[in-house]
Each structure stands twice: as C-alpha cells, then as structure tokens.
Amino acid sequence: MDKLADIVNKAIADYGFRQIAQWSPEDVISQWCLSAQEAAVLTGAIKDELDRLPVPVEPGDIPAEEKRLAEVIRGALS
C-alpha cells in the first residue's frame, strides 16, 4: 500500500509523472518494484482515477485527492 500511495501522491502533484503512471505503467511497476497485485491496482483502479483528475490538481485540492485515492487503493487491495 505504501508504494502505491507514494506513486499516487506523486502523480497527483506532478502531471508529468502522472502521464508516465497512466500511459507507461510498466516503467513505474519496474522502478518501484511493485508486486503483481500492486501492478494490477495501478493499471486498473488507480489508472481510472488518475484519468479523472483535473490538470493540474490545484494545490489546495491535493490533500483531499490524496485521501480519496488512498481509499481507492485500500478498497482495491482488500
């Protein structure tokens, strides 16, 4: 969960990284040494949520988005 949360938080704040996580997830999976389950969450539920984020996420909205996506991760991993 921690790796996925770190990836998501970085993707929320950094649009360039978000694009990598969305469109080249194999690079992120390899670089962050994600398990098969984590990789499935990244390319499934997380990708869907990253696609819905505004560009850019306003600084004041970042904490709420981080919290919301942490819940998505928890749900997807359980």
Summary of the structure (lengths in Angstrom):
residues: 78
radius of gyration: 11.3
end to end distance: 10.5
largest distance: 33.3
contacts: 212
relative contact order: 0.21
helix: 82%
strand: 0%
